[in-house]
Amino acid sequence: MSTNDDRLYFRQLLSGKDFAVDDQLAQQMVNFVYAIGDRSTGECVLVDPAYAVNDILDVVEADDMTVTGVLATHYHPDHVGGSMMGHDIEGIATLLDRVDCPIHIHGDECEWVCKTTDVGEEHLVTHESGDVLSVGGIDITLLHTPGHTPGSQCFLVDGRLIAGDTLFLEGCGRTDLPGSNPAQMGESLRRLAQVPDDTVLFPGHRYSAAPSAPMEIVKQINFVFDQL
C-alpha cells in the first residue's frame, strides 16, 4: 500500500524562473506558485496561479497531473491576476479559459476577488477556517489568517505550511494596504506560532535566500515572532 509521501505531488514554482521567464515584473515580484496533488489519481490544485498561467499548466501537465481546482491565499493581482502598478497580470480568469475548475477562497475575500479579477461568483467556492479540501487522497486544511487582507488564508498539507503573504521566512505581509489590519495580523501570527516546529514554511514570495524552512528556524530568525 502506498504511503502519503508516495502519493503527495508537491511542486514549488518561482515566477521569472520556472515560468514567465521573460516577464520582468514576474522576475521582480518573485512570486511562488504551488502545485499540490495526489500522484495516484493524477489530480492537483494550484495555489495562486498568476503571470504566465499557461506555462504553469504546462508544467503540471508534463508531470501527468490534471488541475482540478485553485486555492487562493488572497486577492492581490500578483496571486490571482488583475491590474497592478500599471501592469495587467494573468491569473484565474486566464486559467478558467483553459480549465473548468472551482476557485477556493476564504468567504471574506469573495467581493475582493471578483473586483480584482472580473471572475464571477459562480466560479468561486468560499470556505471558513478549518475546512479541509481533499485532492484525491491528499487532505489540505485551510487556515484563515487575516491581516494582510481580510480573507487571507494559509494551507496545511503533510507537514507543510503554504503561507501566501501572511508569513515569510523573514518578516510578514504588509498591513498598510486596503483591507489590511495590523491587529488581525498579530493574531494570525500568534496562531501560526503554534504550528509544530517541524512543519516546513513555504511562503508566497522568495524574499530570502532559502525558498523554505522549518518553522523551528523561522521562529528563531524572523523578527515578527519577537514582537508577539
C-alpha positions, 0 to 999 in steps of 0.5 A, a space after each residue: 500500500 502506498 504511503 502519503 509521501 508516495 502519493 503527495 505531488 508537491 511542486 514549488 514554482 518561482 515566477 521569472 524562473 520556472 515560468 514567465 521567464 521573460 516577464 520582468 515584473 514576474 522576475 521582480 515580484 518573485 512570486 511562488 506558485 504551488 502545485 499540490 496533488 495526489 500522484 495516484 489519481 493524477 489530480 492537483 490544485 494550484 495555489 495562486 496561479 498568476 503571470 504566465 498561467 499557461 506555462 504553469 499548466 504546462 508544467 503540471 501537465 508534463 508531470 501527468 497531473 490534471 488541475 482540478 481546482 485553485 486555492 487562493 491565499 488572497 486577492 492581490 493581482 500578483 496571486 490571482 491576476 488583475 491590474 497592478 502598478 500599471 501592469 495587467 497580470 494573468 491569473 484565474 480568469 486566464 486559467 478558467 479559459 483553459 480549465 473548468 475548475 472551482 476557485 477556493 477562497 476564504 468567504 471574506 475575500 469573495 467581493 475582493 476577488 471578483 473586483 480584482 479579477 472580473 471572475 464571477 461568483 459562480 466560479 468561486 467556492 468560499 470556505 471558513 477556517 478549518 475546512 479541509 479540501 481533499 485532492 484525491 487522497 491528499 487532505 489540505 486544511 485551510 487556515 484563515 489568517 487575516 491581516 494582510 487582507 481580510 480573507 487571507 488564508 494559509 494551507 496545511 498539507 503533510 507537514 507543510 505550511 503554504 503561507 501566501 503573504 501572511 508569513 515569510 521566512 523573514 518578516 510578514 505581509 504588509 498591513 498598510 494596504 486596503 483591507 489590511 489590519 495590523 491587529 488581525 495580523 498579530 493574531 494570525 501570527 500568534 496562531 501560526 506560532 503554534 504550528 509544530 516546529 517541524 512543519 516546513 514554511 513555504 511562503 508566497 514570495 522568495 524574499 530570502 535566500 532559502 525558498 523554505 524552512 522549518 518553522 523551528 528556524 523561522 521562529 528563531 530568525 524572523 523578527 515578527 515572532 519577537 514582537 508577539 
